[in-house]
Amino acid sequence: MSLLAGSSAVATLAAQLPVQSAWLLATFAVFGCINLALRPAERIASNEADVRKYGALIAKLNTLDAPALQQLLDEARLSDTAEVEPLRAVAYNDVVQEIDEPDAAIPLSPMQKLIGALA
């Protein structure tokens, strides 16, 4: 049961309240399936739009000056998917480490640190 729910707290709950935890697990499973069935198409389409949007910016990179490019980049970021935003700081710090400029790193939240460790 803890493998399905992904939480030791649910396993502890299952030992104390087996019927209620079974209903809880079934509810999580149903809503998880609904989320997987409905949401991926939206996310895939949104991520593909982001790829095209940033691809167009890369194509214009050599023809624009820095302020114009910054304006287009800011406009592009307005419609980014929600999954992208927490990754920006992690990706920035990764590049900072690659170019050996650790003083330019920005502070990360605990979740961003976890994402950075997994990446």
N, C-alpha and C positions, 0 to 999 in steps of 0.2 A: 504494500500500500504506500509506503514512503517513497518507493521508486517512482510510482505513478504520480504522486503529488509533488515530488521533488522537495520535500521538507521533513525534517526530523520532528518538527512540531506537530505535523499531521499524524506522524507515526505514534507519537506520545498520546495524542488525542484519541487515536484509534484504539489504543490499549485501554483507555479509561471509558470511552463512549463509542463502542464499535458501531452501533446502528446510526448514530448521528454523524459519525465520521464517514461512514459509507455513503450517506446522502450528500455530505459535503463533497466527497470525492466525485460522485456522479454529477453533481452540479458543476464542479470545475471542469470535468471532462466534456460535458455538453457545451458549456460556454467556450471552452477551448476549441472544440471542433467547429462551432459556429464562427468564431473569430478566424480560424484558419481557412474556412470555406469562403468567407465574404471579403476579408481584408487583403489577401495577397494580390489580387488583381489591381486594386487601387494602388498599393505600394509599388508594385512592379511598374505600373504606368507612370507614377510620380517619379520614381528613381530614373526611369528612362528619359523622362523629360528633363530632369536635372543633368543627366549625362549630355544630352544634346545642347542644353543651354550653356554649360561650361565648355563644351567642345567648340561652340561658336565663339566664345570669348577667347579661347586659345588661338583660334584661327585669326582673330583680330589683334592679337598681342603685338605684332610688329608694326601695325599701322596706326596705333593709338598712342597718345602721350599718357603719362602716369595719372594725371587727374581724371581724364576721360575714362581710362580703364578702371580706376577706382570707383567712379560713379556707376559704370556698368556692372561691376562686381557687386556693389552694394545693392543695386536693383535686382540682380540675380539671386542674391541671398534672401531677399524678402519672400520668395516662394519656395525655398528649400523644404525638403521633407523634414519632419520632426526628428527623424533618426540621425540626420546629418549634424545638427547643431552641437550636440555634446562631443562630437568627434573632432571639431575644429581645433580646439586647444591641444588635444592629444596629438593630432597630426602636426601641428605647429611645433610642439616640443620635440617630436620625433625628428623633424627636419633640423631643428636647432642642435640636437645632439649629433646628427650626421655631419653637419658643417663645423662641428667643434666650437660652438658658441654657447656654452651652458649659462652664461650670464643673461642671455636674452630669453631664457625659458620663462613661461608664465605659470603661476600657481594653478594647480588642478584640484578639483573637488575629489572626494574619496571615490566616487563612481568613475570619474575620468581616470584616476590612477589605476583603478581596476581594469578599465578598458585598455589603458596603455600597457599594463602588464600582460593582458591576454593577447594584445596585438604583437 
